[in-house]
Amino acid sequence: MIRFSKAKPTAIVMACEKCFKRARIKDKLTKPLKRALKPHGIKVVKTQCLGVCPKGAVALHDSRRPSQWVIVDHSTPPSQLKALLLEAVG
């Protein structure tokens, strides 16, 4: 049997866990980003390798932009990243 359920978030941002480990920033970016995007209905989820593997950066994928990757330098402040991701919301 297949059932459907209503999703709470309006969008999902997938964050490559391998990139975060390699950049040695762990939760310095994701926790503030999760807190900033939650009121807008956007959920941040860590995933397995996304296959982009940028050097000195982190790969993100926004479900509202399926044909684009977001490559973020690990020193980017969460507030700047939040503004970029909310730009698609309008």
C-alpha positions in Angstrom: 0.0 0.0 0.0 1.2 3.5 -0.8 0.1 6.5 1.3 0.8 10.2 0.9 1.4 12.6 3.7 1.4 16.4 3.7 4.9 17.9 3.9 5.5 20.6 6.5 8.5 22.3 4.8 8.0 24.2 1.6 11.5 23.4 0.5 14.5 21.3 1.5 18.2 22.3 1.3 20.4 19.3 1.2 23.9 19.8 2.7 26.7 17.4 1.8 28.0 15.9 5.1 31.3 14.9 3.4 32.0 18.5 2.5 31.4 19.7 6.0 33.7 17.0 7.4 36.5 17.9 4.9 36.1 21.6 5.6 36.3 20.9 9.4 33.4 23.3 10.1 30.8 20.7 11.2 27.9 22.6 12.6 29.2 26.2 12.5 27.2 26.7 9.3 24.3 24.3 9.4 22.9 25.0 12.9 22.6 28.8 12.4 21.3 28.2 8.9 18.7 25.8 10.2 17.5 28.3 12.8 17.3 31.1 10.2 15.4 29.1 7.5 13.0 27.2 9.7 10.5 30.2 10.1 10.3 30.3 6.3 9.4 26.7 6.0 12.7 25.6 4.6 14.3 22.5 6.1 18.1 21.9 6.1 19.1 18.2 5.9 22.6 16.7 5.9 23.0 14.0 3.2 25.5 11.6 1.9 28.0 12.9 -0.8 26.3 14.9 -3.5 29.1 14.2 -5.9 30.2 17.8 -6.5 33.2 17.7 -4.2 34.4 21.4 -4.3 37.8 22.2 -2.7 37.5 24.5 0.3 33.8 24.8 0.0 30.5 23.1 0.8 27.9 21.8 -1.7 24.3 22.5 -1.1 21.2 21.6 -3.2 18.0 23.6 -3.0 14.9 21.7 -3.9 13.4 24.8 -5.5 16.3 25.0 -8.0 16.7 21.4 -9.1 19.1 22.2 -12.0 21.6 24.2 -9.8 24.1 23.4 -7.0 25.0 26.0 -4.5 28.7 25.9 -3.8 29.5 27.9 -0.7 33.0 28.8 0.7 33.2 27.5 4.2 33.9 31.0 5.6 30.6 32.4 4.3 28.6 33.9 7.1 25.2 32.1 7.6 23.3 35.4 7.3 24.7 35.9 3.7 23.8 32.3 2.8 20.3 32.8 4.3 19.7 35.8 2.0 20.8 33.8 -1.0 18.5 30.9 -0.2 15.5 33.1 0.6 15.9 34.9 -2.7 14.2 32.0 -4.4 11.2 32.3 -2.1 10.5 35.9 -3.2 
